């Protein structure tokens, strides 16, 4: 029963175009999460991320910074390899929804909206032709 549920989650109808979208999102979110957690790719690292969240007036800045960084890092890894892509797209999409709401006040909502739409695509059709999900669902 659990294996049947896992197979349904991993089933994918997507082709090469969906694979490309997933890989691009994977690179973006692996990079963003790495910047927040470790300071890789020119990021400020953990202390800087927490200070940024605190400066925005976000309650419980350390907890929320951890949630965002973990969502981005592990979501990016999941997208890169195409493993449980549908499940990973949910928290990534929610994070982008919050970014749209908060950035809308500043006028920067178009980029997170595009990512949110891409997450809906991945939730609907799965991870695409070249993915661990497709390999494991057979």
GIPEBEL-V413601 format. One line per field, one symbol per residue. phi: phi as a letter, one per 40 degrees, with the letter a starting at -180 (. if undefined). Layout:
BEGIN
phi: ???
END
This chain:
BEGIN
phi: .cccccccccdbbcbcccdcdccccccdcccccccccbgcfgccgcccccccccccgccfdccccccccccccccccccccgbfddcccccccccccccccccdcbgbbcccccccccccdcccbgcgcbacdccccc
END
